[in-house]
Amino acid sequence: MKKKLVAVVMSVVVAFGLAGCGGSASEETEADQTAAEEASAEVTTEENTADAEETDTSESSASYVIGYSPATLNNAFWLAVEDGVNKAIEEKGAEVKLVEVDANGDQSIMNDRISDLISTGIDALLLAPADSTACTSALEQLKEAGIPVINFDTPVDAADLVETIIASDNYNAGYVVGADAAAKMEDGAKILVLHSPRASACVQRYDGFVAALDESGKKYTVVNVLDGEGDQETSLGLAADAIVADPDLAIIFAVNDPSAMGAVNAIQQSSVTLENEIMVYGVDGNPDAKVMVNNGLMEGTGAQSPETLGYDSMMSAFTLLEGGTVEKEVTVNTFLITAENVSDYGTDGWQ
């Protein structure tokens, strides 16, 4: 038995020795080599197929860099808009890097940051300018770079430089407030306005408010229009001084809720004896403002849905990046929230 095993081993050694020296191998050795080559080819083919499948999968997964540039991030409204943006991203299932720009209400800073975004590379920009006119130079740069702009909340003046404008019905938001104020005020009412005139959305709210007052036929006096900059602390100081100057104010209309809440704080802190219980109105439907409405500290707010604005804006960006088309103008509904209906919308979140 051992002799036979030795013989077999020796024959195999001889066969490999001949092949290694370049001599003629046996037919069996040639067959073995052919089989090995075929097996190797099969493995290589399978690996290539697997690589190809992996490549196809990665190419089918969308990946985008999107800029998000609101007027400021120091405001609950804009954070709620971003919640809507993130909801759309999650629903779409795309890989998105969202790059925030916080200009803190300064359009020149926003323009510089947008230039930086263009240099680093973005696929699209979601934009709510601090100044509807001063943003034009940034829009021109974006247009030249071929970057689509989705303009939300605050319409830009240069509408031809953006793909779509998605905004609340800001005129109506001011109008419903004005109609409610007119129904409740007496003839000759004195009114203070806390404005933010650089934003076209705020201008529209003011125009709607005044139009409703005029339609009522009642007499009234706007004693001052002050730039509260949409900021609570700034508006607090302005309202405090205005109350001292006119302790017989009847109404304070603020073009957004942070300014309205600043006015409420000013009334609470005032040492001046007021001749009227001042009715304070805002615009937004901010949860904190709704708490004030519910507690009788604010008369009402012209409400909108920031999450809807963000969601619709991000979905429009996806449509454009996938080669689709979008409507030039999209209007989101607005309505009045007062103590009579605030419980329908809740005070722990946006509507």
SULNORVEN-V953821 format. One record per pair of residues at least 12 apart in sequence whose C-alpha atoms are under 8 Angstrom apart, sorted by the first residue. I is the first residue (numbers start at 1). J is the second residue. D is the distance in whole Angstrom. If there is no record, write none. Layout:
i	j	d
I	J	D
I	J	D
//
This chain:
i	j	d
15	29	8
61	94	7
61	95	8
62	94	5
62	95	6
63	94	6
63	95	5
63	96	6
64	94	8
64	95	6
64	96	5
64	97	6
64	122	8
64	123	6
65	96	6
65	97	5
65	98	6
65	99	7
65	121	8
65	122	5
65	123	5
65	124	7
66	96	7
66	97	6
66	98	5
66	99	6
66	122	6
66	123	6
66	124	5
66	125	6
66	126	7
67	98	6
67	99	5
67	100	6
67	101	7
67	117	7
67	122	7
67	123	8
67	124	6
67	125	5
67	126	6
68	98	7
68	99	6
68	100	5
68	101	6
68	125	6
68	126	5
68	127	6
69	100	6
69	101	5
69	102	7
69	110	8
69	125	7
69	126	6
69	127	5
69	128	6
69	129	7
70	101	7
70	102	7
70	126	8
70	127	6
70	128	5
70	129	6
70	130	8
71	102	7
71	103	7
71	104	7
71	105	5
71	106	8
71	107	8
71	128	6
71	129	5
71	130	4
72	102	5
72	103	6
72	104	4
72	105	5
72	130	8
73	102	6
73	103	8
73	104	7
74	104	7
75	258	8
76	286	7
77	284	8
77	286	7
77	306	6
78	306	7
80	306	6
80	307	6
80	310	8
80	350	8
81	306	5
81	307	5
81	308	7
81	309	6
81	310	4
81	311	8
82	307	7
82	310	6
83	307	6
83	310	7
83	311	8
84	306	7
84	307	4
84	308	6
84	309	7
84	310	4
84	311	4
84	312	8
85	307	7
85	310	5
85	311	5
85	312	8
85	313	7
85	314	5
86	311	8
87	311	7
88	311	5
88	312	8
88	314	6
88	315	6
89	314	7
101	113	7
101	114	8
105	130	5
106	130	6
107	129	7
107	130	5
107	131	6
107	134	7
107	135	7
108	134	8
108	135	8
110	129	8
111	135	7
111	137	8
111	138	5
114	138	7
115	138	7
115	141	7
118	142	7
118	145	7
122	147	7
123	147	6
123	148	7
123	321	8
124	147	5
124	148	5
124	149	6
124	150	8
124	317	7
124	321	8
125	147	7
125	148	6
125	149	5
125	150	6
126	149	6
126	150	5
126	151	6
126	152	7
126	313	7
126	314	8
126	317	8
127	149	7
127	150	6
127	151	5
127	152	6
128	151	6
128	152	5
128	153	6
128	154	5
128	155	7
129	154	6
129	155	8
129	156	7
129	199	7
130	198	7
130	199	6
131	156	8
131	198	5
131	199	5
131	200	8
132	154	7
132	155	7
132	156	4
132	157	6
132	198	7
132	199	6
132	200	6
133	156	7
133	157	6
133	158	8
133	198	8
135	156	8
136	156	8
136	157	8
136	158	6
139	161	6
139	162	7
140	161	7
143	161	6
148	162	7
148	163	6
148	317	8
148	320	8
149	161	8
149	162	5
149	163	6
149	164	7
150	162	6
150	163	6
150	164	5
150	165	6
150	166	8
150	313	6
150	316	7
150	317	7
151	163	8
151	164	6
151	165	5
151	166	6
151	313	8
152	165	6
152	166	5
152	167	5
152	309	7
152	310	8
152	313	7
153	165	8
153	166	6
153	167	4
153	168	6
153	201	7
153	309	7
154	167	6
154	199	6
154	200	6
154	201	5
155	167	7
155	200	6
155	201	7
156	200	7
163	326	8
163	328	6
164	326	7
164	327	6
164	328	4
164	329	6
164	330	8
165	328	6
165	329	5
165	330	6
166	309	7
166	312	8
166	313	7
166	329	6
166	330	5
166	331	6
166	332	7
167	309	7
167	329	8
167	330	6
167	331	5
167	332	6
168	304	7
168	305	8
168	309	8
168	331	5
168	332	4
168	333	6
168	334	6
169	331	6
169	332	6
169	333	6
169	334	6
170	201	6
170	202	7
170	204	6
170	205	5
170	208	8
170	334	7
171	201	8
171	204	5
171	205	5
171	206	8
171	207	7
171	208	5
171	209	8
172	205	7
172	208	6
172	334	7
172	335	8
173	205	6
173	208	7
173	283	7
173	302	5
173	303	7
173	304	8
173	334	6
173	335	6
173	336	7
174	204	7
174	205	4
174	206	6
174	207	7
174	208	5
174	209	4
174	255	8
174	283	7
174	302	7
175	205	7
175	207	8
175	208	4
175	209	4
175	210	7
175	211	7
175	212	5
176	208	8
176	209	7
176	212	7
176	302	7
176	335	7
176	336	6
177	209	6
177	281	7
177	282	8
177	300	7
177	301	7
177	302	6
177	336	7
178	208	7
178	209	4
178	210	7
178	211	8
178	212	5
178	213	6
179	209	7
179	212	5
179	213	6
179	216	7
181	213	8
181	251	8
182	212	7
182	213	6
182	216	6
182	218	7
183	216	8
185	250	7
186	218	8
187	218	5
187	219	5
187	220	6
188	218	8
188	219	5
188	220	4
188	221	6
189	219	7
189	220	5
189	221	6
189	249	7
189	250	6
189	251	7
190	220	6
190	221	5
190	222	6
190	223	6
190	248	7
190	249	5
190	250	5
190	251	7
191	220	7
191	221	6
191	222	5
191	223	6
191	224	7
191	249	6
191	250	6
191	251	5
191	252	6
191	253	7
192	222	6
192	223	6
192	224	5
192	225	6
192	226	8
192	242	8
192	249	7
192	251	6
192	252	5
192	253	6
193	222	7
193	224	6
193	225	5
193	226	6
193	252	6
193	253	5
193	254	6
193	255	8
194	225	6
194	226	5
194	227	6
194	228	5
194	235	7
194	252	7
194	253	6
194	254	5
194	255	6
194	259	7
194	260	8
195	225	6
195	226	6
195	227	5
195	228	6
195	229	7
195	230	7
195	254	6
195	255	6
196	227	5
196	228	6
196	229	5
196	230	6
196	255	7
197	227	7
202	255	6
202	256	8
205	255	6
206	255	7
226	238	7
228	259	6
229	259	8
230	255	7
230	256	6
230	257	8
230	258	6
230	259	5
231	258	6
231	259	5
231	262	8
232	258	5
232	259	5
232	260	7
232	261	6
232	262	4
232	263	8
233	259	8
233	262	6
234	259	8
234	262	8
235	259	5
235	260	8
235	262	5
235	263	6
236	259	7
236	261	8
236	262	4
236	263	5
236	264	8
236	265	6
236	266	5
237	262	8
237	266	7
239	262	8
239	263	5
239	266	6
239	267	8
240	263	7
240	266	5
240	267	7
240	270	7
243	267	8
243	270	8
243	272	7
244	272	6
247	272	7
247	273	7
247	274	5
247	275	6
247	276	8
248	274	6
248	275	5
248	276	6
249	274	8
249	275	8
249	276	7
249	278	6
250	276	6
250	277	7
250	278	5
250	279	6
251	278	5
251	279	5
251	280	6
251	281	8
252	278	7
252	279	6
252	280	5
252	281	6
253	280	6
253	281	5
253	282	6
254	280	8
254	281	6
254	282	5
254	283	7
255	282	6
255	283	6
256	282	5
256	283	4
256	284	6
257	281	8
257	282	5
257	283	5
257	284	6
257	285	7
257	286	6
257	289	6
257	301	7
258	282	8
258	289	8
259	282	7
260	280	6
260	281	6
260	282	5
260	289	8
260	298	8
261	289	7
261	298	8
263	280	7
264	280	7
264	297	7
264	298	7
279	298	7
279	299	5
280	297	8
280	298	5
280	299	5
280	300	7
281	298	6
281	299	6
281	300	5
281	301	6
282	300	7
282	301	5
282	302	6
283	301	5
283	302	4
283	303	6
283	304	8
284	301	6
284	302	6
284	303	5
284	304	5
284	305	8
285	301	6
285	302	6
285	303	4
285	304	6
285	305	8
285	337	7
285	350	7
285	351	7
286	303	8
286	349	8
286	350	6
287	346	8
287	347	5
287	348	6
287	349	5
287	350	6
288	347	7
289	301	8
290	337	8
290	342	7
290	346	8
290	347	6
291	347	6
293	338	6
293	339	6
293	342	7
294	338	8
294	339	5
294	342	7
294	343	8
296	339	7
299	338	6
299	339	7
300	336	7
300	337	6
300	338	4
300	339	7
301	336	6
301	337	5
301	338	7
302	334	7
302	335	6
302	336	5
302	337	6
303	334	5
303	335	5
303	336	6
303	337	6
303	351	8
304	332	8
304	333	7
304	334	5
304	335	7
304	351	7
305	332	8
305	334	8
305	350	7
305	351	6
306	350	8
307	350	8
308	332	8
309	332	7
//
